[in-house]
Amino acid sequence: MASPLKTAEALPLPLAPELPPAAAAAEPAQVGSARTFSATRRWMLWSLLVVLIVALLAMLMWLAGRYESSQVQGVLERDAAEAVSDIRTGLLRNVQSLEALQTRNLGQPQRWETEARELLHAQRELLRIERRDSAIAPLQHADTPHRPPLFDRLGRSNAQADVALACTNARRASGPAYAPSYFVPQTDGLGLQVMELCIPQMQAGAVTGYLVATYALGDVLTEMVGRQLSHSRDVAFTDPDGTRLAYHGHARRGARSFSASHLLDLPGETLVLRMDSWRGGPDLFPNFLSAMVAAMTLALGCVLVLLARDTRRRLRAERGLAEALAFRKAMEDSLVTGLRARDLQGHTTYVNPAFCQMVGFPSEDLLRSDRLQPPYWPPEQADEYRMRQAGRLSGIPPPREGFETVFMHRDGTRFPVMVFEAPLIDAQGRQTGWMSAFVDLREQRRVEELSRSSQERLQATARLALVGEMASLLSHELNQPLAAIASYANGSINMLQQGAAAGPQGLITQALQHIAEQSQRAGRVIKSVHDFVRRREQARDTTSPDALIDAVMPLVSLQARKLSVRIRIALEPGLPMVHCDRTMVEQVLLNLARNAMQAMDSAQTGPRDLELQVRRVDAPVPAGATGVWVEFSVSDTGSGIPDAVAERLFTPFFTTKAEGMGLGLSLCRTVVEQHGGQLSFGARPGGGTVFRFTLPGGPVA
């Protein structure tokens, strides 16, 4: 720091009076003395400031240590008081338990001993409970199960004086009384400090007996002092003169020790509960000055780090801005969408190369400020465009979806464009003009025209394909009823040729009825397939599962007799009704049964059994659907389905039969899925294949 004296010496003094030679000679010495005095005073002031700061810091640290010690001592005093209260409460609770034991079991020695052992098992601090008569002679006793018997080594008679003292005090006070504690050696070389409690048994104002309980002072500390206190403190019972009687805790030492003592005043005996705690040196950060200096240092370091990061961030932002500008310029140059910016007066301030290429004018012509009208406006529509521009400049917002207009190329060609406009906002949030984007619609119009003509051709092709699909499905589904009609007709002709007996006439009538039924069925198939191909809403009925099985059994039985196939039907009792298009579901059952019999016929070995099973399924069969479902399964004993065929089994027009069309299983799966169910297949145990499909169930049939 520059002193005022040095600053004054550096200034010229032209108005100073002329000094005599002696005074001029003495002036340098005076200036040197003043400079030395100023430096000494400045050093002394800084030294005094340092001393004051060090003293303040030392005083604050001392006060912080004192405050910390007072806090620790206060907590210890409070914990000791709580420990004394816990012990007093525990002893009183034990007295109540002993009195209840004595009252409940008068005249019942066996029961008294049992309950006494239960009490000793629950209260670990009690070592022995005795029942004595009015002359203090022992009648009955019980020892704790947690330790060896207390008086095995020296006998109980050595403590008779303490028991007599406690019972004498109890008789005088007509209530429980304690005897002074004494030491009992044990067989393991150690010993216990114990204390006797005597509770008189009163009847009609006279003492009829006593109940004597022996406490272990160490176990009293262990069981009755809070666990959290004994884990962090050393707790001991001492005599008033300081002799330690019992101790519980962990041996720890530190630079500072804290101690708190509280009296435990009991009838006939007074103990001192002492609680000790050790700590290391005083904590640093309770010192306010140290914490403040550390905080300021940390804050300064954080500020420097933030400044450095801010500088780097600014540099990165500048580099990013330059790269963004270059990227935006390259992107604008590569766009096929025209961009134009106008200020609030309507002057064009920016155009991109795509816009210039769109209208055929260079940017210099479009950005000229003396132009009152853009050159790409068609003259016949200039008034309309001028009114639109005036409305936009007056604040009328443009349509969000844009609008279509017509521009004029430099060669005079008119072309349609789609215009999208938005306000141009600067960095301060103020509107400085309008930004417009232009899309040339000439190519889009050409593509739309091509798409329209292609759509018309596709619709014509789709109608032809629909006709072909309907014909294929009709030919596939009508095979079965027509085959049945042919079989019944041939059977009728054979019976007519054999004779016209009464029996054959009845069979002919039945055959004609079947022919009529199958003819009606063929009509229903035609109608259902017609509705299915045209994707119309099909009429659905509520029917029972066994009715569906009965409807297809005549055709299934007819083919089964030809192929020597045995049919087994398993219907679960109590099946719910199903809501379905009956004709189409019957076709599904018929297709699956016919495929199963044909599979067994091609195998040519082993038994030929066809099983139709219907059962109720409560699980959520289709994904996302729950409720009651009815499962139909068709199983055969054929050779099964190879893996290569299983992958394409439901593919339309895929078949392994020489005369097949490949539409049956595809149609079956479509019908089942239209009803909300699923069609699946798997291997049958023992050989063969099982096809299963589900239908939504309703009320029980």
C-alpha atoms as one frame of an Amber mdcrd trajectory, in Angstrom:
protein
   0.000   0.000   0.000   1.404   3.427  -1.010   1.482   5.882   1.879   0.163
   9.481   1.599   3.627  10.736   2.284   5.099   9.001  -0.733   2.332  10.354
  -2.898   2.960  13.860  -1.694   6.689  13.594  -2.453   5.964  12.681  -6.026
   4.014  15.914  -6.675   5.793  19.122  -7.729   5.551  22.025  -5.261   6.330
  25.204  -7.194   4.685  27.464  -4.598   6.721  26.210  -1.651   8.763  28.957
   0.058  12.508  28.879  -0.291  14.219  27.262   2.698  17.488  28.302   4.281
  20.526  26.020   3.681  20.369  24.458   7.186  16.714  23.703   6.846  17.297
  22.289   3.362  19.993  20.019   4.736  17.701  18.797   7.540  14.734  18.104
   5.234  15.889  14.628   3.930  16.454  13.401   7.492  12.963  14.520   8.516
  11.403  12.882   5.469  13.270   9.628   6.183  12.153   9.690   9.806   8.532
  10.289   8.800   8.704   7.454   6.256  10.164   5.060   8.857   7.486   6.061
  11.374   4.757   5.477   8.788   6.091   2.003   7.880   6.436   1.082  11.565
   2.899   2.248  12.311   1.548   0.351   9.316   3.383  -2.842  10.391   2.097
  -2.410  13.943  -1.465  -1.965  12.710  -1.259  -5.081  10.540   0.346  -7.036
  13.403  -2.366  -5.841  15.769  -5.015  -6.884  13.216  -3.434 -10.324  12.878
  -3.204 -10.686  16.670  -6.837  -9.629  17.063  -7.962 -12.086  14.371  -5.924
 -14.916  15.962  -7.270 -14.028  19.386 -10.804 -13.859  18.061 -10.361 -17.193
  16.342  -8.904 -18.772  19.514 -11.699 -17.332  21.636 -14.339 -18.536  19.206
 -12.803 -22.003  19.139 -12.638 -22.029  22.976 -16.251 -20.893  23.198 -17.245
 -23.499  20.642 -15.448 -26.175  22.672 -17.145 -24.974  25.868 -20.500 -24.946
  24.137 -19.902 -28.417  22.760 -18.868 -29.672  26.221 -21.954 -28.140  27.826
 -24.130 -29.749  25.174 -22.532 -33.170  25.726 -22.784 -32.791  29.525 -26.436
 -31.748  29.266 -27.267 -34.735  27.091 -25.424 -37.023  29.525 -27.307 -35.575
  32.535 -30.596 -36.094  30.745 -29.677 -39.662  29.790 -28.690 -40.441  33.386
 -32.002 -39.077  34.680 -33.882 -41.163  32.120 -31.872 -44.265  33.134 -32.748
 -43.737  36.836 -36.403 -43.309  35.888 -36.303 -46.510  33.802 -34.724 -48.477
  36.685 -37.218 -47.146  39.224 -40.109 -48.028  36.879 -38.717 -51.522  36.263
 -38.250 -52.215  39.979 -41.787 -51.025  40.734 -43.119 -53.254  37.963 -41.286
 -56.230  39.439 -42.728 -55.476  42.897 -46.213 -55.516  41.412 -45.493 -58.834
  39.653 -44.167 -60.371  42.910 -47.173 -59.178  44.886 -49.487 -60.640  42.265
 -47.537 -63.928  42.419 -47.908 -64.043  46.178 -51.612 -63.143  46.116 -52.645
 -65.580  43.358 -50.981 -68.652  44.830 -51.834 -68.619  48.556 -51.967 -72.221
  49.762 -50.825 -73.622  46.383 -47.074 -74.358  46.646 -46.825 -76.249  43.376
 -48.503 -73.508  41.374 -46.450 -70.850  43.197 -43.184 -72.510  42.173 -44.292
 -72.832  38.523 -45.286 -69.181  38.203 -42.161 -68.100  40.088 -39.964 -69.880
  37.522 -41.907 -68.217  34.683 -41.328 -64.808  36.283 -37.599 -65.534  36.706
 -37.387 -66.585  33.067 -39.012 -63.338  31.934 -37.084 -60.991  34.290 -33.381
 -61.779  33.902 -32.360 -59.306  36.634 -34.060 -61.515  39.291 -31.813 -64.368
  40.490 -33.940 -66.005  43.205 -37.443 -65.784  44.668 -38.189 -67.196  48.154
 -41.355 -67.635  50.189 -40.787 -67.325  53.955 -42.955 -67.530  57.036 -43.499
 -64.823  59.606 -40.265 -65.854  61.378 -38.325 -65.341  58.114 -37.728 -69.088
  57.850 -37.554 -70.299  54.220 -40.528 -72.290  52.984 -40.081 -72.471  49.226
 -37.740 -70.982  46.596 -37.096 -70.836  42.842 -33.795 -70.002  41.033 -33.333
 -68.275  37.670 -32.803 -70.582  34.676 -30.280 -68.151  33.125 -27.474 -68.727
  35.695 -26.262 -71.505  38.045 -27.910 -71.392  41.497 -26.611 -68.322  43.333
 -25.882 -69.809  46.752 -24.459 -73.213  45.770 -20.964 -72.320  46.945 -21.500
 -70.566  50.289 -25.102 -71.433  51.058 -28.018 -69.178  51.800 -27.324 -68.833
  55.538 -24.461 -66.361  54.963 -26.958 -63.802  53.614 -29.517 -64.338  56.393
 -28.608 -61.067  58.041 -29.305 -59.081  54.859 -32.620 -60.850  54.400 -33.562
 -60.195  58.011 -32.656 -56.516  57.655 -34.769 -56.151  54.499 -37.779 -57.941
  56.051 -37.499 -55.914  59.258 -37.611 -52.702  57.232 -40.510 -54.112  55.200
 -42.485 -54.966  58.379 -41.927 -51.497  59.780 -42.959 -49.783  56.510 -45.760
 -52.297  55.792 -44.451 -52.409  52.224 -41.518 -53.580  50.109 -38.024 -52.780
  51.376 -34.479 -53.359  50.123 -31.319 -54.405  51.927 -27.826 -53.026  51.192
 -26.056 -54.841  48.371 -23.427 -57.467  49.051 -21.012 -59.590  47.030 -21.627
 -63.308  46.411 -18.651 -65.353  45.081 -19.349 -67.908  42.341 -17.798 -71.238
  41.427 -16.215 -69.835  38.235 -13.943 -67.521  40.216 -16.116 -64.493  39.624
 -18.949 -63.102  41.671 -22.109 -61.017  41.648 -23.163 -57.894  43.511 -26.700
 -58.654  44.658 -29.420 -56.853  46.595 -32.327 -58.356  48.567 -35.958 -57.215
  48.250 -38.503 -58.241  50.901 -42.278 -57.881  50.457 -44.452 -58.588  53.538
 -47.648 -60.621  53.274 -50.332 -58.889  55.366 -53.576 -60.429  56.601 -55.932
 -58.604  58.994 -53.146 -56.113  59.743 -50.670 -58.800  60.783 -47.659 -60.143
  58.887 -48.200 -63.788  57.909 -45.155 -64.265  55.728 -42.620 -62.678  53.374
 -41.625 -62.874  49.720 -37.892 -62.363  49.212 -36.402 -61.585  45.783 -32.679
 -61.354  45.014 -31.519 -58.857  42.337 -28.231 -58.880  40.408 -27.187 -55.216
  40.132 -25.267 -55.857  36.920 -28.334 -57.424  35.293 -30.464 -54.499  36.483
 -28.198 -52.194  34.462 -28.240 -54.544  31.484 -32.003 -55.110  31.366 -33.521
 -51.867  32.651 -31.302 -49.188  31.105 -32.156 -48.288  27.492 -30.187 -50.200
  24.882 -29.236 -47.012  23.046 -27.794 -45.551  26.282 -25.724 -48.601  27.209
 -24.283 -48.820  23.692 -22.898 -45.268  23.809 -22.329 -44.826  27.569 -20.719
 -46.581  30.530 -23.285 -47.113  33.307 -22.432 -48.167  36.876 -23.980 -48.466
  40.358 -21.814 -46.928  43.086 -22.049 -46.358  46.789 -22.373 -42.768  47.985
 -18.629 -42.850  48.748 -17.854 -43.681  45.111 -17.203 -47.430  45.363 -18.350
 -49.072  42.142 -20.726 -51.972  42.762 -21.802 -52.994  39.239 -20.783 -51.897
  35.752 -22.181 -52.174  32.214 -20.854 -50.675  28.996 -17.875 -50.688  26.643
 -14.412 -49.634  27.707 -13.584 -46.534  25.646 -11.277 -43.656  26.334 -10.809
 -40.237  24.791  -9.205 -36.883  25.359 -12.213 -35.639  27.314 -14.408 -37.464
  29.791 -17.899 -36.541  30.955 -19.688 -37.928  33.972 -23.175 -37.589  35.445
 -24.499 -39.076  38.716 -28.060 -39.464  39.958 -29.373 -40.947  43.214 -31.579
 -44.012  43.077 -33.405 -43.752  46.404 -35.069 -47.066  47.307 -36.866 -48.037
  50.536 -34.092 -49.185  52.845 -31.214 -48.560  50.405 -29.763 -45.697  48.361
 -27.647 -46.281  45.246 -25.876 -43.855  42.938 -26.184 -44.326  39.180 -23.127
 -43.007  37.418 -22.969 -42.543  33.643 -19.657 -41.836  31.888 -18.889 -40.779
  28.336 -15.598 -40.147  26.545 -15.004 -37.975  23.503 -12.060 -36.945  21.409
 -10.919 -33.404  20.819 -13.495 -30.655  20.132 -15.024 -30.684  16.684 -13.694
 -28.087  14.285 -16.789 -26.973  12.471 -18.855 -25.969  15.511 -16.337 -23.098
  15.462 -18.246 -20.373  13.644 -15.199 -18.484  12.383 -13.570 -21.615  10.956
 -16.789 -22.555   9.278 -17.212 -19.028   7.878 -13.656 -18.869   6.545 -14.000
 -22.310   4.996 -17.307 -21.311   3.461 -15.862 -18.072   2.030 -12.853 -19.933
   0.654 -15.120 -22.512  -0.888 -17.359 -19.787  -2.311 -14.337 -17.988  -3.811
 -13.112 -21.190  -5.370 -16.599 -21.869  -6.733 -16.749 -18.342  -8.208 -13.414
 -18.817  -9.936 -14.508 -22.209 -11.265 -17.786 -20.704 -12.487 -15.940 -17.822
 -14.167 -13.617 -20.246 -15.914 -16.537 -22.410 -16.996 -18.447 -19.333 -18.161
 -15.485 -18.218 -20.269 -15.179 -21.648 -21.842 -18.923 -21.725 -22.376 -18.811
 -18.342 -24.125 -16.021 -19.520 -26.397 -17.938 -22.692 -27.186 -21.073 -20.625
 -27.826 -19.203 -18.350 -30.234 -17.758 -21.316 -32.085 -21.162 -22.991 -32.091
 -22.781 -19.804 -33.413 -20.289 -19.571 -36.267 -20.804 -23.254 -37.085 -24.586
 -22.808 -36.842 -24.464 -19.879 -39.244 -22.394 -21.879 -41.710 -24.691 -24.885
 -41.279 -27.799 -22.738 -41.740 -26.349 -21.197 -44.872 -25.549 -24.635 -46.310
 -28.994 -25.917 -45.331 -30.780 -22.926 -46.860 -28.820 -23.365 -50.047 -29.783
 -27.046 -50.246 -33.507 -26.560 -49.570 -36.056 -27.075 -52.316 -38.560 -24.987
 -50.335 -38.458 -21.285 -51.109 -37.882 -18.882 -48.192 -38.605 -15.150 -48.139
 -38.402 -12.552 -45.364 -40.168  -9.166 -45.392 -39.956  -6.260 -42.970 -42.954
  -4.420 -41.522 -43.012  -2.044 -44.516 -43.363  -4.901 -47.016 -39.809  -4.781
 -48.435 -38.162  -8.117 -49.173 -35.078  -8.508 -46.974 -34.057 -12.118 -47.644
 -34.574 -14.852 -50.260 -32.876 -18.229 -50.529 -31.573 -19.811 -53.752 -34.571
 -22.151 -53.995 -36.970 -19.177 -54.139 -34.855 -17.466 -56.771 -34.840 -20.648
 -58.848 -38.601 -21.026 -58.353 -39.481 -17.576 -59.765 -36.512 -17.270 -62.148
 -35.254 -13.887 -60.825 -31.836 -13.268 -59.225 -31.727 -12.170 -55.587 -30.495
  -8.660 -56.574 -33.761  -8.007 -58.412 -35.892  -9.348 -55.581 -34.105  -7.374
 -52.823 -34.277  -3.960 -54.535 -35.936  -1.467 -52.164 -37.301   0.730 -54.987
 -39.643  -1.989 -56.230 -43.244  -1.251 -55.291 -44.469  -4.630 -56.534 -42.622
  -7.969 -56.690 -41.941  -9.102 -60.248 -43.393 -12.590 -59.656 -46.937 -11.298
 -59.048 -49.185 -11.973 -62.043 -50.490  -8.587 -63.300 -54.111  -9.816 -63.388
 -53.958 -10.696 -59.650 -51.736  -7.852 -58.399 -54.626  -5.995 -56.682 -55.659
  -9.123 -54.754 -52.062  -9.751 -53.632 -51.629  -6.118 -52.626 -54.717  -6.254
 -50.400 -53.497  -9.507 -48.845 -50.083  -7.952 -48.127 -51.686  -4.855 -46.584
 -53.780  -7.050 -44.284 -50.729  -9.039 -43.260 -48.728  -5.873 -42.486 -51.634
  -4.513 -40.446 -51.420  -7.526 -38.112 -53.989  -9.978 -39.511 -52.532 -13.437
 -38.722 -52.104 -15.861 -41.638 -53.896 -19.231 -41.634 -51.880 -21.846 -39.785
 -52.455 -24.465 -42.462 -51.207 -22.073 -45.169 -52.941 -20.940 -48.349 -52.555
 -21.608 -52.044 -51.800 -18.920 -54.605 -50.306 -18.460 -58.091 -46.881 -16.986
 -58.949 -45.458 -15.986 -62.307 -42.096 -17.220 -63.552 -39.725 -14.840 -65.287
 -40.667 -16.413 -68.614 -44.338 -15.645 -67.931 -45.398 -19.153 -66.888 -47.966
 -19.288 -64.083 -47.586 -22.035 -61.459 -49.341 -22.829 -58.161 -47.543 -22.509
 -54.813 -48.478 -23.232 -51.180 -47.552 -20.367 -48.827 -46.869 -20.746 -45.079
 -46.225 -17.532 -43.124 -45.168 -16.835 -39.543 -44.088 -13.712 -37.622 -40.357
 -12.957 -37.690 -39.255 -12.401 -34.058 -35.855 -10.985 -33.063 -33.783 -11.861
 -29.976 -35.655  -9.282 -27.838 -39.015 -10.858 -28.642 -40.156  -8.066 -30.993
 -41.696  -8.706 -34.387 -39.566  -7.311 -37.184 -41.442  -8.727 -40.157 -42.803
 -11.919 -41.691 -41.098 -15.140 -42.781 -42.732 -17.050 -45.653 -42.097 -20.551
 -46.974 -43.172 -21.520 -50.509 -43.750 -25.008 -51.859 -43.953 -25.464 -55.640
 -47.110 -27.511 -56.301 -46.458 -28.341 -59.944 -44.872 -31.721 -59.232 -47.480
 -32.482 -56.574 -50.292 -31.788 -59.003 -48.701 -34.138 -61.541 -48.265 -36.883
 -58.904 -51.856 -36.456 -57.732 -53.108 -36.894 -61.273 -51.022 -40.048 -61.703
 -52.231 -41.327 -58.325 -55.858 -40.696 -59.254 -55.578 -42.685 -62.441 -53.665
 -45.474 -60.653 -56.346 -45.600 -57.965 -59.042 -46.069 -60.539 -57.107 -48.940
 -62.112 -56.505 -50.508 -58.686 -60.194 -50.320 -57.824 -61.079 -52.107 -61.050
 -58.434 -54.775 -60.289 -59.709 -55.126 -56.707 -63.244 -55.737 -57.951 -61.958
 -58.462 -60.253 -59.947 -60.011 -57.414 -63.010 -59.884 -55.164 -65.029 -61.748
 -57.747 -62.276 -64.365 -58.024 -62.008 -64.710 -54.232 -65.766 -65.195 -53.926
 -65.716 -67.834 -56.670 -62.808 -69.680 -54.977 -64.480 -69.658 -51.586 -67.830
 -70.773 -53.006 -66.206 -73.627 -54.900 -64.338 -74.705 -51.738 -67.255 -74.480
 -49.315 -69.893 -75.971 -51.652 -67.870 -79.147 -52.184 -69.138 -80.730 -48.973
 -72.914 -80.074 -49.231 -72.873 -80.935 -52.952 -70.961 -84.141 -52.256 -73.510
 -85.012 -49.586 -76.374 -84.308 -51.996 -74.737 -86.535 -54.604 -74.238 -89.344
 -52.066 -77.847 -89.218 -50.883 -79.124 -89.071 -54.514 -77.014 -92.103 -55.546
 -78.252 -93.984 -52.486 -81.876 -93.201 -53.399 -81.347 -94.404 -57.008 -79.809
 -97.655 -55.758 -82.743 -98.299 -53.433 -85.262 -97.527 -56.211 -83.526 -99.999
 -58.509 -83.591-102.710 -55.821 -87.342-102.484 -55.216 -90.095-100.324 -53.758
 -90.652-102.107 -50.448 -91.947-100.206 -47.461 -88.557-100.103 -45.848 -86.688
 -98.651 -48.818 -89.440 -96.074 -49.390 -88.882 -94.788 -45.841 -85.150 -94.630
 -46.442 -85.752 -92.839 -49.762 -87.900 -90.273 -47.930 -85.160 -89.781 -45.341
 -82.554 -89.445 -48.087 -84.680 -86.839 -49.881 -84.996 -84.930 -46.591 -81.217
 -84.968 -46.255 -80.913 -83.764 -49.864 -83.273 -80.874 -49.063 -81.313 -80.036
 -45.882 -77.986 -80.046 -47.696 -79.475 -77.918 -50.490 -80.582 -75.364 -47.891
 -77.165 -75.618 -46.304 -75.552 -74.911 -49.679 -77.732 -71.807 -49.944 -76.705
 -70.647 -46.486 -73.058 -71.263 -47.350 -73.414 -69.147 -50.499 -74.982 -66.310
 -48.480 -72.432 -66.528 -45.646 -69.467 -66.621 -48.027 -70.980 -63.721 -49.962
 -71.282 -61.656 -46.756 -67.838 -62.779 -45.593 -66.149 -61.672 -48.838 -67.964
 -58.337 -48.843 -67.036 -57.826 -45.155 -70.636 -57.253 -44.118 -71.876 -57.570
 -40.533 -72.964 -61.183 -40.233 -76.075 -62.216 -38.306 -75.108 -64.192 -35.225
 -77.329 -66.440 -33.116 -77.063 -67.814 -29.601 -76.848 -71.594 -29.764 -75.566
 -74.464 -27.676 -72.276 -76.221 -28.506 -73.940 -79.628 -28.781 -76.291 -78.244
 -31.470 -73.253 -77.248 -33.547 -71.832 -80.774 -33.167 -75.179 -82.380 -34.078
 -75.466 -80.220 -37.218 -72.181 -81.453 -38.697 -72.361 -85.070 -37.523 -74.331
 -86.414 -40.562 -71.673 -85.196 -43.013 -68.815 -86.233 -40.711 -70.332 -89.710
 -40.201 -70.844 -90.136 -43.932 -67.171 -89.576 -44.708 -66.081 -91.517 -41.591
 -67.869 -94.668 -42.846 -66.083 -94.385 -46.166 -62.668 -94.075 -44.516 -63.333
 -96.542 -41.637 -62.809 -93.871 -38.992 -64.227 -94.195 -35.474 -65.757 -91.008
 -34.037 -65.765 -90.120 -30.347 -67.563 -87.088 -28.949 -66.770 -85.652 -25.492
 -69.039 -82.844 -24.271 -68.357 -81.299 -20.873 -71.578 -80.964 -18.808 -72.948
 -77.486 -18.092 -71.482 -75.823 -21.187 -72.464 -72.168 -21.752 -74.228 -70.965
 -24.886 -72.123 -69.472 -27.695 -72.972 -66.389 -29.766 -71.800 -67.018 -33.334
 -72.623 -67.222 -37.029 -73.845 -70.800 -36.908 -73.301 -71.616 -40.595 -69.692
 -70.431 -40.658 -68.792 -72.159 -37.351 -70.322 -75.401 -38.647 -68.122 -75.047
 -41.729 -65.079 -74.637 -39.463 -65.932 -77.838 -37.567 -66.637 -79.688 -40.810
 -63.365 -78.546 -42.435 -61.297 -79.524 -39.391 -63.001 -82.948 -39.117 -62.594
 -83.673 -42.842 -58.907 -82.640 -42.755 -58.353 -84.918 -39.737 -59.943 -87.934
 -41.467 -57.979 -87.298 -44.669 -54.762 -87.089 -42.612 -55.512 -90.502 -41.051
 -56.405 -91.963 -44.452 -53.036 -90.887 -45.883 -51.176 -92.405 -42.912 -52.673
 -95.928 -43.672 -51.277 -97.435 -40.429 -52.531 -97.696 -36.867 -56.016 -96.973
 -35.505 -58.186 -94.312 -37.054 -59.903 -92.389 -34.253 -61.468 -88.960 -34.603
 -62.332 -87.192 -31.337 -64.524 -84.099 -31.063 -64.248 -82.483 -27.636 -65.986
 -79.392 -26.247 -65.086 -77.893 -22.859 -65.340 -74.668 -20.919 -62.261 -72.447
 -20.551 -62.164 -69.749 -17.864 -58.652 -68.504 -18.570 -58.087 -65.377 -20.728
 -57.575 -67.220 -24.006 -57.202 -64.296 -26.450 -54.702 -61.599 -25.514 -56.397
 -58.819 -23.565 -59.772 -60.662 -23.289 -61.171 -62.338 -20.181 -64.340 -64.165
 -19.324 -65.921 -67.539 -20.130 -64.857 -69.228 -23.373 -65.854 -72.477 -25.033
 -63.057 -74.522 -26.625 -63.719 -76.925 -29.523 -60.972 -79.449 -30.302 -60.656
 -81.928 -33.177 -57.930 -84.565 -32.746 -56.791 -87.375 -35.009 -54.361 -90.302
 -34.832 -52.539 -89.532 -38.058 -48.827 -89.028 -38.619 -48.791 -85.383 -37.451
 -47.724 -82.197 -39.207 -44.068 -81.715 -40.258 -42.313 -78.530 -39.110 -41.896
 -77.241 -42.668 -45.633 -77.591 -43.294 -46.593 -76.136 -39.862 -44.874 -72.839
 -40.660 -47.124 -72.272 -43.712 -50.229 -74.143 -42.585 -52.534 -71.089 -42.493
 -51.089 -69.429 -45.607 -53.800 -68.917 -48.272 -53.493 -71.219 -51.339 -50.886
 -73.402 -49.591 -51.895 -77.069 -49.587 -50.321 -80.524 -49.443 -53.264 -82.229
 -51.199 -53.276 -82.919 -54.901 -56.872 -81.703 -55.247 -56.770 -79.069 -52.469
 -57.097 -75.303 -52.970 -55.317 -74.140 -49.766 -58.226 -71.984 -48.533 -59.833
 -74.167 -45.860 -57.607 -73.489 -42.828 -57.118 -69.848 -43.827 -60.882 -69.392
 -43.962 -61.323 -71.252 -40.634 -58.849 -68.986 -38.851 -60.469 -65.842 -40.302
 -63.930 -66.971 -39.169 -62.719 -67.792 -35.639 -60.835 -64.492 -35.287 -63.917
 -62.577 -36.486 -65.743 -64.126 -33.517 -62.980 -62.951 -31.158 -61.401 -66.373
 -30.644 -58.179 -68.096 -31.653 -57.401 -71.129 -33.818 -54.294 -73.144 -32.934
 -52.911 -76.639 -33.339 -50.452 -78.929 -31.628 -49.203 -82.474 -31.376 -51.532
 -85.053 -29.839 -50.064 -87.260 -27.083 -49.518 -90.706 -28.585 -49.362 -89.407
 -32.168 -51.543 -87.255 -34.346 -52.632 -83.617 -34.321 -55.107 -81.560 -32.281
 -56.784 -78.436 -33.698 -58.421 -76.123 -31.143 -60.488 -72.971 -31.499 -62.383
 -70.859 -28.962 -65.665 -68.965 -29.051 -66.987 -66.487 -26.479 -69.464 -68.095
 -24.085 -72.654 -66.761 -22.542 -75.200 -68.184 -20.100 -75.194 -71.908 -19.343
 -77.248 -73.873 -21.854
